[in-house]
Amino acid sequence: MDRTGKIVVALSLLLLVAWTIFNQREMQKIAAARAVVAEEQQKQEAAAAAAAPPATPAVTASAATPAAPAAPAAPGVPEKTTKISNSKVEFTFTNLGGGISQALLIEHEAESGKRMVINEFGEFPIAAVTDDADQPTNLPHTVTVEGPSITYTSIDATQRELRKKFTVPQGGGGEDEYMVTLDITYTNRGPQPIDFADYYVHTGSAAPVHQLDLPMYTGLKASNLGFHDVNWFAPSGFLGIGGGERPTFFEQHPNIAWLGVTNQYFATLLSPHVTAKDTAGQAKQFGMGVWGRRFDISNEDWETSGRSREGGGVRHAVHAALGMPGFKLAPGESATQTFTIYTGPGEYSRIKKIGSTEEEILNFGMFGIVSKTLLNGLNILHHYLGSYAFAIIILTLIIKSLLWPLQNKATNSMKRMALLAPKMTEYKEKYADDPARMNAETLKLYKDYGVNPLSGCLPMLIQIPIFFGFYNMLGKAVELRNSHFLWVKDLSQPDTIFHLAGIPVNPLPLVMAGTMFWQMKISPQSGDAMQRRLFMFMPLIFVFFCYNYASALALYWTVQNLFSVAQLYATRNQAPPELVKVAAAKKK
């Protein structure tokens, strides 16, 4: 790539980084201000409640985030929980709402050795069924347990019976132990036909794993609908300032094959089986609507879960529900809809096997095909090497080796450009007052000597999608969690070794920047001095990208820099390219 092309890329990245940093700071200020307002309002409400005479309790909502309607438990019905486990998950079922209150992942840690818990902070049990999405879900159900299956039954005043049967896989027959089968059966126990209105099946909630997880990773997504992270519920105005609150998300769509909530590494997915049939032989339909709402996790709940509050700030979580179409049942008639519930790690290969594009919840972005290819390659190498750090190193070496011929050609082109530098300087001085003539003569010079000023760009252009493919993939690769390498304790997190005046010290991004400077120092020099000085900002830009990101990204870029350095040393003693006019070369 010539220096002009590199400067364009560098300035574009610099602007992107500057905007990202500015926007994050503004959002942090807004979140802090909202937290102060909410806390002050709660104090005022508490003081008013203490001063007021006894009265019927009233439900109040925070100004920061609309709260769900308070729903006291049914009088005289205590909560009864039942645990059913397999080798991967310990499911805790509750009779209040008749669903999964929590799912403890046996093989995955959240923080400080504590097991990861799905729906740890949510008020809605997974697979709770309601007539309205925001309706309380703690109505009591009777319970029947038969081995790895548990059934909840309830009946209302209109003689509508709801029966939910959960079957927890035990690992036999190739079953995925993160996937529970749910059969929802409605029965008309009355003497008259009943029109069953649309109903909602809840996914439970998704919350950050760590205090400093980026909000863009926590959100909801359905098939045919885009990903909505928690920031969607508090849109920012111009330059990240202002904007209002969106209390809920709701969108109708006739063919929703699945709905999920996710954080950076773990997801809950609800997928209706469209082949299920009712007693009349009619096939069940897809989902027809998606509802979601954001809520805040209090400091008390966060600390009770065993997590660190390092870094401060407000923690947002999200829960959702899938709307299902209603139907009509004659007396004694039943209708059953079957669902698959996935509660586990966001492993691409595992989720893809569910079969209805559920892997799209990983949201790899515009370079998704690159991210998926890299992730598959990483997992294959890990299978043989047993280390994700070594897998990243070997994968990087493979990619750089494939690009070696192209990079070598680009290096020779840069050397030839350097040989033309004196002539180009002469043109700049000679045609200083006539830029059009100078450009024309420069292009003619390139043509005469067969030099393509853009030939050096191709390796960099190829590496940009690879870099962002790694960036998107490594930020969501649950496989990297708790993978060690040298001083790095977790490749999915920054490699912080200590804090200095409250600032984390992460060595690997600094090593990466050093290797970039080294590579630039020994690369063939072309362009003027100002361009070269501007290009020196590239290492700083990549430090911004990598400093508080998964350390695996800095490891990848460091290895590829070292490979490039070795390549430059290996080719630096080659005979310099001849600078011969194209016409003269043809005569030879």
C-alpha positions as CSV (number, residue, x, y, z in Angstrom):
1,M,0.0,0.0,0.0
2,D,1.4,3.4,-0.8
3,R,1.6,6.0,2.0
4,T,-1.5,7.9,0.9
5,G,-3.6,4.7,1.1
6,K,-2.2,3.9,4.5
7,I,-2.9,7.4,5.7
8,V,-6.5,7.1,4.6
9,V,-6.9,3.8,6.4
10,A,-5.1,5.2,9.5
11,L,-7.2,8.3,9.7
12,S,-10.4,6.4,9.2
13,L,-9.5,4.0,12.1
14,L,-8.4,7.0,14.2
15,L,-11.8,8.8,13.6
16,L,-13.6,5.5,14.5
17,V,-11.7,5.1,17.7
18,A,-12.1,8.8,18.7
19,W,-15.9,8.5,18.1
20,T,-16.1,5.3,20.0
21,I,-14.2,6.7,23.0
22,F,-16.3,9.9,23.0
23,N,-19.6,8.1,22.7
24,Q,-18.7,5.7,25.5
25,R,-17.7,8.5,27.8
26,E,-20.9,10.4,27.1
27,M,-23.0,7.3,27.7
28,Q,-21.2,6.7,31.0
29,K,-22.0,10.3,32.0
30,I,-25.6,9.9,31.0
31,A,-25.9,6.5,32.9
32,A,-24.3,8.1,36.0
33,A,-26.7,11.0,35.9
34,R,-29.7,8.7,35.5
35,A,-28.5,6.6,38.5
36,V,-28.2,9.7,40.6
37,V,-31.7,10.8,39.6
38,A,-33.1,7.4,40.3
39,E,-31.5,7.2,43.7
40,E,-32.7,10.6,44.7
41,Q,-36.2,9.8,43.6
42,Q,-36.2,6.6,45.6
43,K,-35.1,8.5,48.7
44,Q,-37.9,11.0,48.2
45,E,-40.4,8.2,47.7
46,A,-39.2,6.4,50.8
47,A,-39.4,9.6,52.9
48,A,-42.9,10.3,51.6
49,A,-44.0,6.8,52.4
50,A,-42.6,7.0,55.9
51,A,-44.4,10.3,56.5
52,A,-47.7,9.2,55.1
53,P,-50.4,7.5,57.1
54,P,-50.9,3.7,56.6
55,A,-52.7,3.1,53.4
56,T,-53.0,0.6,50.6
57,P,-49.4,-0.1,49.2
58,A,-48.7,1.6,45.9
59,V,-46.3,0.4,43.2
60,T,-43.7,3.0,42.1
61,A,-41.3,2.9,39.2
62,S,-37.8,4.4,38.8
63,A,-37.4,7.2,36.4
64,A,-34.2,5.6,35.1
65,T,-35.8,2.4,33.7
66,P,-39.5,1.5,33.7
67,A,-40.0,-1.2,36.3
68,A,-42.2,-4.3,35.8
69,P,-45.5,-4.3,37.7
70,A,-45.0,-5.7,41.2
71,A,-46.6,-9.1,41.5
72,P,-47.0,-10.5,45.0
73,A,-47.1,-14.3,45.3
74,A,-50.4,-16.0,45.4
75,P,-51.7,-15.9,49.0
76,G,-51.1,-19.0,51.0
77,V,-49.0,-20.7,48.2
78,P,-45.4,-21.0,49.1
79,E,-42.8,-21.4,46.4
80,K,-41.7,-24.9,45.8
81,T,-38.6,-25.5,43.7
82,T,-37.4,-28.7,42.1
83,K,-33.9,-29.4,40.8
84,I,-33.2,-31.7,37.8
85,S,-29.7,-32.1,36.6
86,N,-27.5,-33.7,34.0
87,S,-23.8,-33.5,33.4
88,K,-24.0,-30.0,32.0
89,V,-26.8,-28.1,33.7
90,E,-28.6,-28.0,37.0
91,F,-32.1,-26.7,36.3
92,T,-34.1,-25.2,39.1
93,F,-37.9,-25.3,38.4
94,T,-40.5,-23.2,40.4
95,N,-44.2,-23.8,40.9
96,L,-44.8,-20.0,40.8
97,G,-45.0,-19.4,37.1
98,G,-44.3,-23.0,36.3
99,G,-41.0,-22.6,34.6
100,I,-37.2,-22.6,35.0
101,S,-36.2,-20.1,37.6
102,Q,-32.5,-20.6,37.0
103,A,-30.1,-22.8,35.1
104,L,-26.6,-23.4,36.6
105,L,-24.0,-24.3,34.1
106,I,-21.7,-26.9,35.7
107,E,-18.7,-26.5,33.3
108,H,-18.7,-22.7,33.1
109,E,-17.5,-20.1,35.6
110,A,-19.0,-16.6,36.0
111,E,-16.4,-15.0,38.3
112,S,-14.1,-16.0,41.1
113,G,-14.8,-19.7,40.7
114,K,-18.6,-19.3,41.0
115,R,-20.6,-21.3,38.4
116,M,-22.4,-19.4,35.7
117,V,-26.2,-19.1,36.3
118,I,-28.6,-18.3,33.5
119,N,-31.6,-16.1,34.5
120,E,-29.8,-15.2,37.8
121,F,-31.3,-11.8,38.0
122,G,-34.6,-12.2,36.1
123,E,-38.1,-11.9,37.5
124,F,-39.7,-14.1,34.8
125,P,-39.0,-17.8,34.9
126,I,-37.9,-19.3,31.6
127,A,-41.0,-20.7,29.8
128,A,-43.5,-18.8,32.0
129,V,-46.7,-18.5,29.9
130,T,-48.8,-15.3,30.1
131,D,-51.8,-13.8,28.2
132,D,-50.0,-10.4,28.1
133,A,-46.2,-10.1,27.8
134,D,-45.8,-7.8,30.8
135,Q,-48.2,-9.8,33.0
136,P,-47.1,-11.2,36.3
137,T,-45.9,-14.8,36.0
138,N,-45.9,-16.0,39.6
139,L,-49.3,-17.7,39.6
140,P,-49.2,-21.1,41.3
141,H,-49.1,-24.4,39.4
142,T,-49.4,-28.0,40.7
143,V,-46.4,-30.1,40.0
144,T,-45.7,-33.7,39.0
145,V,-42.2,-35.1,38.7
146,E,-41.4,-38.3,36.8
147,G,-37.7,-39.0,36.5
148,P,-36.1,-36.3,34.2
149,S,-39.5,-34.8,33.4
150,I,-41.5,-32.3,35.4
151,T,-45.1,-31.2,34.6
152,Y,-46.8,-28.0,35.8
153,T,-50.6,-27.7,35.6
154,S,-53.0,-24.8,36.2
155,I,-56.6,-24.0,35.4
156,D,-58.4,-20.7,35.5
157,A,-62.0,-19.6,36.1
158,T,-62.9,-20.1,32.5
159,Q,-61.9,-23.7,32.7
160,R,-58.8,-23.2,30.5
161,E,-56.3,-25.8,31.6
162,L,-52.6,-25.2,30.9
163,R,-50.2,-28.1,31.2
164,K,-46.4,-27.6,30.7
165,K,-44.1,-30.6,30.5
166,F,-40.4,-30.2,30.7
167,T,-38.1,-33.0,29.7
168,V,-34.4,-32.6,30.7
169,P,-32.0,-34.6,28.6
170,Q,-29.6,-37.0,30.3
171,G,-27.0,-37.3,27.7
172,G,-28.1,-40.5,26.1
173,G,-28.7,-40.9,22.3
174,G,-26.5,-37.9,21.4
175,E,-28.8,-35.4,23.0
176,D,-27.5,-32.0,23.8
177,E,-27.8,-31.6,27.5
178,Y,-28.2,-27.8,27.3
179,M,-31.5,-28.3,25.4
180,V,-34.8,-28.9,27.3
181,T,-38.0,-30.0,25.5
182,L,-41.1,-28.2,26.5
183,D,-44.7,-29.3,25.6
184,I,-47.4,-26.7,26.2
185,T,-50.9,-28.2,26.1
186,Y,-54.0,-26.1,26.4
187,T,-57.3,-28.0,27.1
188,N,-60.8,-26.8,27.2
189,R,-62.3,-28.2,30.4
190,G,-65.6,-26.2,30.1
191,P,-68.9,-27.0,28.5
192,Q,-68.6,-24.3,25.8
193,P,-66.1,-23.7,23.0
194,I,-63.3,-21.3,24.1
195,D,-61.3,-18.9,21.9
196,F,-57.8,-19.0,23.3
197,A,-56.2,-15.6,22.7
198,D,-52.6,-15.1,21.7
199,Y,-50.2,-16.0,24.5
200,Y,-46.6,-15.3,25.4
201,V,-43.8,-17.7,26.3
202,H,-40.9,-16.1,28.2
203,T,-37.2,-16.6,27.6
204,G,-36.0,-15.4,31.0
205,S,-33.3,-12.8,31.2
206,A,-29.7,-12.2,30.1
207,A,-27.3,-10.1,32.1
208,P,-23.6,-9.1,31.8
209,V,-21.1,-11.7,33.1
210,H,-18.6,-9.1,34.3
211,Q,-18.9,-5.5,35.5
212,L,-17.1,-4.1,32.5
213,D,-18.7,-6.1,29.8
214,L,-19.7,-3.9,26.9
215,P,-23.4,-3.2,26.7
216,M,-23.5,-4.0,23.0
217,Y,-23.2,-7.7,23.8
218,T,-26.3,-8.0,26.0
219,G,-29.6,-7.9,24.2
220,L,-32.3,-9.9,22.4
221,K,-32.7,-11.2,18.9
222,A,-35.3,-13.2,16.9
223,S,-35.2,-14.8,13.5
224,N,-36.1,-12.2,10.9
225,L,-35.4,-9.4,13.3
226,G,-32.2,-7.5,14.1
227,F,-30.2,-7.6,17.3
228,H,-31.3,-5.1,19.9
229,D,-28.8,-4.5,22.7
230,V,-29.6,-2.9,26.0
231,N,-28.6,0.5,24.7
232,W,-31.5,0.4,22.3
233,F,-33.8,1.1,25.2
234,A,-32.1,4.4,25.9
235,P,-31.3,5.9,22.5
236,S,-28.8,8.7,22.4
237,G,-29.3,12.0,20.6
238,F,-26.9,14.1,18.6
239,L,-23.2,13.3,19.5
240,G,-24.4,10.7,22.1
241,I,-26.2,13.3,24.2
242,G,-29.9,13.4,25.0
243,G,-32.6,11.0,23.6
244,G,-35.4,9.4,25.5
245,E,-36.3,6.1,27.1
246,R,-38.0,3.3,25.3
247,P,-40.0,1.4,28.0
248,T,-40.3,-1.9,25.9
249,F,-39.6,-3.5,22.6
250,F,-42.4,-5.0,20.7
251,E,-42.5,-6.0,17.0
252,Q,-44.9,-8.3,15.2
253,H,-43.8,-10.7,12.5
254,P,-45.7,-13.7,11.1
255,N,-42.8,-16.2,10.9
256,I,-40.6,-16.0,14.0
257,A,-38.7,-19.3,14.2
258,W,-36.9,-18.5,17.4
259,L,-36.3,-15.9,20.0
260,G,-33.3,-15.5,22.3
261,V,-31.6,-13.3,24.9
262,T,-27.9,-13.3,25.2
263,N,-24.9,-11.7,26.9
264,Q,-21.3,-11.8,25.7
265,Y,-20.9,-15.5,26.1
266,F,-24.2,-17.2,27.1
267,A,-27.7,-17.4,25.6
268,T,-31.2,-18.6,26.2
269,L,-33.1,-19.6,23.1
270,L,-36.7,-20.5,22.6
271,S,-37.6,-22.3,19.4
272,P,-41.1,-23.6,18.6
273,H,-41.4,-26.8,16.6
274,V,-43.5,-25.9,13.6
275,T,-44.3,-29.5,12.8
276,A,-46.3,-30.1,16.1
277,K,-50.0,-30.7,15.5
278,D,-53.1,-30.2,17.7
279,T,-55.8,-32.9,18.1
280,A,-57.5,-31.8,14.9
281,G,-54.3,-32.5,13.0
282,Q,-53.6,-28.8,12.3
283,A,-49.9,-27.8,12.2
284,K,-48.8,-25.2,14.8
285,Q,-47.5,-21.9,13.5
286,F,-44.4,-19.9,14.0
287,G,-44.2,-17.2,16.6
288,M,-46.0,-13.9,15.7
289,G,-44.5,-11.3,18.0
290,V,-41.5,-10.4,20.2
291,W,-41.6,-8.4,23.4
292,G,-38.6,-7.3,25.5
293,R,-37.7,-4.9,28.3
294,R,-34.5,-3.7,29.9
295,F,-34.0,-3.6,33.7
296,D,-31.2,-2.6,36.0
297,I,-29.3,-4.9,38.4
298,S,-28.9,-3.3,41.8
299,N,-25.5,-3.2,43.5
300,E,-26.8,-5.5,46.3
301,D,-28.0,-8.2,43.8
302,W,-24.7,-7.9,41.9
303,E,-22.5,-8.3,45.0
304,T,-24.7,-11.1,46.4
305,S,-24.0,-13.0,43.2
306,G,-20.3,-12.9,44.0
307,R,-19.3,-10.5,41.3
308,S,-16.9,-7.6,41.5
309,R,-18.1,-4.0,41.1
310,E,-14.7,-2.8,39.9
311,G,-15.1,0.0,37.4
312,G,-18.6,1.1,38.7
313,G,-21.4,2.1,36.4
314,V,-25.0,0.8,35.9
315,R,-25.5,-2.8,34.8
316,H,-28.4,-3.4,32.4
317,A,-30.1,-6.7,31.7
318,V,-32.9,-7.7,29.3
319,H,-35.7,-10.2,29.2
320,A,-38.0,-11.1,26.4
321,A,-41.1,-13.2,25.4
322,L,-42.3,-14.8,22.2
323,G,-45.9,-14.2,21.2
324,M,-47.7,-17.3,19.9
325,P,-51.0,-17.3,17.9
326,G,-54.2,-18.1,19.6
327,F,-56.7,-20.8,18.6
328,K,-60.2,-22.1,19.3
329,L,-61.0,-25.4,21.2
330,A,-64.2,-27.3,21.6
331,P,-65.2,-28.7,25.0
332,G,-62.7,-31.4,25.9
333,E,-60.4,-30.6,23.0
334,S,-56.6,-30.0,23.5
335,A,-53.9,-28.3,21.5
336,T,-50.2,-28.9,22.1
337,Q,-47.2,-26.8,21.0
338,T,-43.6,-28.2,21.4
339,F,-40.6,-26.0,22.0
340,T,-36.9,-26.4,22.4
341,I,-35.2,-24.4,25.1
342,Y,-31.5,-23.9,24.9
343,T,-29.7,-22.5,28.0
344,G,-26.0,-22.6,27.6
345,P,-22.8,-21.2,26.2
346,G,-22.8,-19.3,22.9
347,E,-20.8,-22.0,21.0
348,Y,-21.4,-21.5,17.3
349,S,-21.1,-25.2,16.4
350,R,-23.4,-26.3,19.2
351,I,-26.1,-23.7,18.6
352,K,-26.0,-24.2,14.8
353,K,-27.2,-27.8,15.4
354,I,-30.6,-26.6,16.7
355,G,-31.4,-26.1,13.1
356,S,-33.4,-22.8,12.6
357,T,-30.6,-20.3,12.1
358,E,-30.3,-19.8,15.9
359,E,-26.6,-19.3,15.5
360,E,-27.4,-15.8,14.2
361,I,-27.8,-14.7,17.8
362,L,-24.0,-14.6,18.0
363,N,-24.2,-11.5,15.8
364,F,-20.8,-11.7,14.2
365,G,-21.4,-8.5,12.1
366,M,-20.6,-7.6,8.5
367,F,-17.6,-9.9,8.4
368,G,-19.6,-12.8,9.8
369,I,-18.4,-15.3,7.2
370,V,-14.8,-14.5,8.1
371,S,-15.5,-14.8,11.8
372,K,-17.2,-18.2,11.4
373,T,-14.3,-19.5,9.2
374,L,-11.7,-18.3,11.8
375,L,-13.7,-19.8,14.7
376,N,-14.0,-23.2,13.0
377,G,-10.3,-23.2,12.2
378,L,-9.5,-22.2,15.8
379,N,-11.6,-25.0,17.2
380,I,-10.0,-27.6,14.8
381,L,-6.5,-26.5,15.8
382,H,-7.5,-26.6,19.5
383,H,-8.7,-30.1,19.1
384,Y,-5.2,-31.2,18.2
385,L,-3.1,-28.7,20.2
386,G,-5.2,-28.6,23.4
387,S,-4.5,-24.8,23.8
388,Y,-6.4,-21.9,22.4
389,A,-3.3,-19.7,22.7
390,F,-1.2,-22.0,20.5
391,A,-4.2,-22.4,18.2
392,I,-4.3,-18.7,17.7
393,I,-0.6,-18.6,17.0
394,I,-0.7,-21.5,14.5
395,L,-3.8,-20.1,12.8
396,T,-2.1,-16.7,12.4
397,L,1.1,-18.3,11.0
398,I,-1.1,-20.2,8.5
399,I,-2.9,-17.0,7.4
400,K,0.4,-15.1,7.1
401,S,2.0,-18.0,5.1
402,L,-0.8,-18.0,2.6
403,L,-0.4,-14.2,2.2
404,W,3.5,-14.4,1.9
405,P,3.6,-14.3,-1.9
406,L,1.3,-11.3,-2.0
407,Q,3.1,-9.5,0.8
408,N,6.5,-10.2,-0.9
409,K,5.2,-8.7,-4.1
410,A,3.9,-5.7,-2.2
411,T,7.3,-5.2,-0.5
412,N,9.1,-5.3,-3.9
413,S,6.6,-2.7,-5.2
414,M,7.3,-0.5,-2.2
415,K,11.0,-0.8,-2.9
416,R,10.5,0.2,-6.5
417,M,8.4,3.1,-5.4
418,A,11.3,4.2,-3.1
419,L,13.6,4.2,-6.1
420,L,11.2,6.6,-7.9
421,A,11.2,8.9,-4.9
422,P,13.9,11.3,-6.2
423,K,12.1,11.7,-9.5
424,M,8.8,12.3,-7.7
425,T,10.4,15.0,-5.5
426,E,11.8,16.6,-8.6
427,Y,8.2,16.8,-10.1
428,K,6.8,18.3,-6.9
429,E,9.4,21.1,-7.0
430,K,9.1,21.6,-10.8
431,Y,5.3,21.7,-10.9
432,A,4.6,23.1,-7.4
433,D,2.2,25.7,-9.0
434,D,0.5,23.2,-11.3
435,P,-0.9,20.3,-9.3
436,A,-2.7,18.9,-12.3
437,R,0.5,18.7,-14.3
438,M,2.4,17.2,-11.4
439,N,-0.3,14.4,-11.0
440,A,-0.2,13.7,-14.8
441,E,3.6,13.5,-14.8
442,T,3.6,11.2,-11.8
443,L,1.1,8.9,-13.3
444,K,3.1,8.8,-16.5
445,L,6.2,8.0,-14.4
446,Y,4.4,5.0,-12.9
447,K,3.3,3.8,-16.3
448,D,6.7,4.2,-17.9
449,Y,8.3,2.0,-15.1
450,G,5.4,-0.4,-14.7
451,V,4.8,0.6,-11.1
452,N,1.3,0.2,-9.6
453,P,1.1,2.6,-6.6
454,L,-1.9,0.6,-5.3
455,S,-0.2,-2.8,-5.4
456,G,1.1,-2.4,-1.8
457,C,-2.5,-1.9,-0.6
458,L,-3.8,-5.4,-1.3
459,P,-2.2,-7.2,1.6
460,M,-3.5,-4.5,4.0
461,L,-7.0,-4.6,2.4
462,I,-7.1,-8.4,2.9
463,Q,-5.9,-8.1,6.5
464,I,-8.7,-5.5,7.4
465,P,-11.6,-8.1,7.1
466,I,-9.4,-10.7,8.8
467,F,-8.6,-8.3,11.7
468,F,-12.3,-7.4,12.2
469,G,-13.3,-11.0,11.7
470,F,-11.0,-11.8,14.6
471,Y,-12.2,-8.8,16.5
472,N,-15.9,-9.9,16.3
473,M,-15.2,-13.6,16.8
474,L,-12.8,-13.3,19.8
475,G,-15.1,-10.9,21.6
476,K,-17.8,-13.6,21.6
477,A,-15.9,-16.9,21.6
478,V,-17.0,-18.5,24.8
479,E,-14.4,-21.3,24.1
480,L,-11.6,-18.8,25.1
481,R,-13.0,-18.2,28.6
482,N,-10.5,-19.1,31.3
483,S,-7.8,-20.1,28.7
484,H,-4.4,-19.3,30.0
485,F,-1.2,-18.2,28.3
486,L,2.0,-17.0,30.0
487,W,0.8,-14.2,32.3
488,V,-2.6,-14.1,30.6
489,K,-5.2,-15.6,32.9
490,D,-8.1,-15.4,30.5
491,L,-7.8,-14.9,26.8
492,S,-11.4,-13.7,26.6
493,Q,-10.5,-10.7,28.9
494,P,-7.8,-8.0,29.0
495,D,-4.5,-9.3,30.4
496,T,-4.5,-6.9,33.4
497,I,-1.6,-7.6,35.8
498,F,-2.2,-4.7,38.2
499,H,-3.7,-1.2,38.4
500,L,-1.7,2.0,38.5
501,A,-3.7,5.0,39.8
502,G,-6.9,3.2,38.9
503,I,-5.7,2.5,35.3
504,P,-5.3,-1.2,34.3
505,V,-1.9,-2.2,33.1
506,N,-2.3,-4.6,30.2
507,P,1.1,-5.6,28.8
508,L,0.1,-7.6,25.7
509,P,-1.4,-4.6,23.8
510,L,1.8,-2.6,24.6
511,V,4.0,-5.5,23.3
512,M,1.8,-5.5,20.2
513,A,2.4,-1.8,19.6
514,G,6.1,-2.3,20.0
515,T,6.1,-5.0,17.3
516,M,4.2,-2.7,15.0
517,F,6.8,0.1,15.5
518,W,9.5,-2.5,14.8
519,Q,7.8,-3.6,11.6
520,M,7.4,0.0,10.4
521,K,11.0,0.8,11.2
522,I,12.4,-1.9,9.0
523,S,9.8,-1.6,6.2
524,P,10.9,0.1,2.9
525,Q,10.3,3.8,3.2
526,S,8.3,5.7,0.6
527,G,6.2,8.9,0.7
528,D,7.2,12.2,2.3
529,A,8.3,12.7,5.9
530,M,4.8,14.1,6.9
531,Q,3.1,10.9,5.7
532,R,5.5,8.7,7.5
533,R,5.0,10.6,10.8
534,L,1.2,10.4,10.4
535,F,1.5,6.6,9.8
536,M,3.3,6.3,13.1
537,F,-0.1,6.7,14.8
538,M,-1.2,3.3,13.5
539,P,0.2,1.4,16.6
540,L,-1.7,3.8,18.9
541,I,-4.9,3.2,17.0
542,F,-4.5,-0.6,17.4
543,V,-3.7,-0.1,21.1
544,F,-7.1,1.7,21.5
545,F,-8.8,-1.2,19.8
546,C,-7.1,-3.9,21.8
547,Y,-6.3,-2.4,25.2
548,N,-9.5,-3.3,27.1
549,Y,-10.6,-6.1,24.7
550,A,-10.0,-9.8,24.7
551,S,-6.3,-10.4,25.0
552,A,-6.6,-13.0,22.3
553,L,-6.9,-10.2,19.8
554,A,-3.6,-8.6,20.9
555,L,-2.0,-12.0,20.8
556,Y,-3.1,-12.5,17.2
557,W,-1.9,-9.1,16.0
558,T,1.4,-9.5,17.9
559,V,2.1,-12.8,16.2
560,Q,1.3,-11.5,12.8
561,N,3.6,-8.5,13.3
562,L,6.4,-10.7,14.4
563,F,5.9,-12.9,11.3
564,S,6.0,-9.8,9.1
565,V,9.2,-8.7,10.8
566,A,10.8,-12.1,10.1
567,Q,9.6,-11.9,6.5
568,L,11.2,-8.5,6.1
569,Y,14.5,-9.7,7.5
570,A,14.3,-12.8,5.2
571,T,13.9,-10.7,2.1
572,R,15.9,-7.6,2.9
573,N,19.1,-9.2,1.5
574,Q,17.5,-10.0,-1.8
575,A,18.8,-8.1,-4.8
576,P,17.1,-4.8,-5.2
577,P,14.5,-4.7,-7.9
578,E,15.6,-3.2,-11.2
579,L,14.0,0.1,-12.2
580,V,13.6,-0.4,-16.0
581,K,11.2,1.3,-18.3
582,V,8.5,-1.0,-19.5
583,A,9.3,-0.3,-23.2
584,A,13.0,-1.2,-22.6
585,A,12.0,-4.3,-20.7
586,K,9.9,-5.5,-23.7
587,K,12.8,-5.0,-26.1
588,K,14.9,-7.2,-24.0
